[in-house]
Amino acid sequence: MLICLRGFIVTMSEKYGLINNGLLVFDESTGLIEEIKSWDERVSVKCDVIEGSEYTIVMPGLINTHTHAPMLVLQGLGAGLTGFDWLRKIWLAESLLKPEHIYVSAKASILLMLGNGITTFADHYFYEEEVAKAVEELGVRGVLAKAVVEYSEYAPKHTIEDSLSFAIRYNELASGKVRTMIGVHAMYSCSTETLLKAVEFYERHGIRIHMHFSESLHELEYIRSRYGVTPTKLAKELGILKTKPLLAHATYLSDEDIKILSDHEVYVAYSPFTIMSWGQDIARVSELVGNGITVSLATDGPVTDGDLSIFKQMKLAIAAQSSRYRTPTKLQPKEVLEMVTKKAAKSLGIEDIVGFLEPGMRADVIVLRPHKTKLVSLLDDPYGTIVYNLGDESVSDVYVDGRKILSNKTPVRVELEGLHQQILSIRAELFEEMQHIK
């Protein structure tokens, strides 16, 4: 069945660009985009379904390159803490999590992300098999990594071999919607032996590493005191930078560090809200981009960023970089939209199937129906209008692989109220157990 979406089409494609009053055509059965035309050319297309209007915005699904989806059940825990102090409290709670908790909480986070227009997310957490199960059930796209944490009394104990085994067994699950990475929590929470094994696994199997990197002053001080170098130099010495790693945060970098990173193919997932709300620094994103490093945007987990909103991250990224460099031009709206679409897809190694709209690409598409008063500047400044004026409330419909999984803001496959009650029950149980642990 051919689905035709009418609207202002933001393709994020160099070839097709922006199409005012256009028509995006895709095949629901194959999940592939067939054509992109102007509305005036509609007679040449045999649409089975036509949806939208000239006031609708059609664009690629948003991509969240770093989160911890199952943490939604712990929402709000650790408020007022930062760095290692925050981690100690969170790891205590995580010691009580069971696989069934992970599954339920991951489903809730995925639904929240769907409502925010996120069709693909990169997850980094424990019991990741349960996240894969939720991804398959809800029909979204996930790039999943089973996290390894060694230097914690409480955090669930997966080995680096467990992470590799998960990555091999679950890659391409759910008709290819699940992709995988190796999940190293961080260089401060894992031994050098484990880090070297992760590099070895990349060299042997080609599976990339997803890890936290230079995110807090606590980490910076710890790595310097233990190893005598910055996190960047340690990563280079261990060979991590050769693995095309996905590095979450990268907040504390010297000029030399940026030069080292630029000499390698690394990918940075920038989460401005979490790090700034922690009282940490503003990452040097403009300089990373200027040195040819691919930077994408991410929400981080639902404990530090409870609404899992990429629209919010786009606004914050522009504001934060403008503030850091004392100029409003360091990040442009089109640039941040690329960071949540085509650059994000490249960061996850899926740029051949999603991230922009062109014939032959997978039909991961979101439909925005904002109030008309927010669209006054659309024709004059399309990218600025979307980034500055719109938000999660504008998301109406979501398609992944050509299948509609959010319709008029309502998930197609899940009953929300029952899931909410399950989350509340699990949360009450966990918090009761925490009171008995010293």
HELIX and SHEET records of a PDB file:
HELIX    1   1 TRP A   39  SER A   44  5                                   6    
HELIX    2   2 ALA A   69  LEU A   74  5                                   6    
HELIX    3   3 GLY A   83  GLU A   94  1                                  12    
HELIX    4   4 PRO A   99  GLY A  115  1                                  17    
HELIX    5   5 GLU A  128  LEU A  138  1                                  11    
HELIX    6   6 ILE A  160  TYR A  170  1                                  11    
HELIX    7   7 THR A  192  HIS A  205  1                                  14    
HELIX    8   8 LEU A  217  TYR A  227  1                                  11    
HELIX    9   9 PRO A  231  LEU A  238  1                                   8    
HELIX   10  10 ILE A  240  THR A  243  5                                   4    
HELIX   11  11 ASP A  255  SER A  262  1                                   8    
HELIX   12  12 PRO A  272  SER A  277  1                                   6    
HELIX   13  13 VAL A  285  GLY A  290  1                                   6    
HELIX   14  14 ILE A  310  TYR A  325  1                                  16    
HELIX   15  15 PRO A  333  MET A  339  1                                   7    
HELIX   16  16 LYS A  342  SER A  347  1                                   6    
HELIX   17  17 LYS A  372  LEU A  375  5                                   4    
HELIX   18  18 PRO A  382  GLY A  384  1                                   3    
HELIX   19  19 THR A  385  ASN A  389  3                                   5    
HELIX   20  20 ASP A  392  SER A  394  5                                   3    
HELIX   21  21 LEU A  416  MET A  434  1                                  19    
SHEET    1   A 8 ILE A  33  SER A  38  0                                        
SHEET    2   A 8 LEU A  18  ASP A  27 -1                                        
SHEET    3   A 8 LEU A   2  VAL A  10 -1                                        
SHEET    4   A 8 VAL A  49  PRO A  60  1                                        
SHEET    5   A 8 VAL A 365  LEU A 368 -1                                        
SHEET    6   A 8 VAL A 395  VAL A 400 -1                                        
SHEET    7   A 8 ARG A 403  SER A 407 -1                                        
SHEET    8   A 8 THR A 410  PRO A 411 -1                                        
SHEET    1   B 8 LEU A  62  THR A  67  0                                        
SHEET    2   B 8 ILE A 118  TYR A 125  1                                        
SHEET    3   B 8 ARG A 141  VAL A 148  1                                        
SHEET    4   B 8 VAL A 178  VAL A 184  1                                        
SHEET    5   B 8 ILE A 209  PHE A 213  1                                        
SHEET    6   B 8 LEU A 246  HIS A 249  1                                        
SHEET    7   B 8 TYR A 267  TYR A 270  1                                        
SHEET    8   B 8 THR A 294  LEU A 297  1                                        
END                                                                             
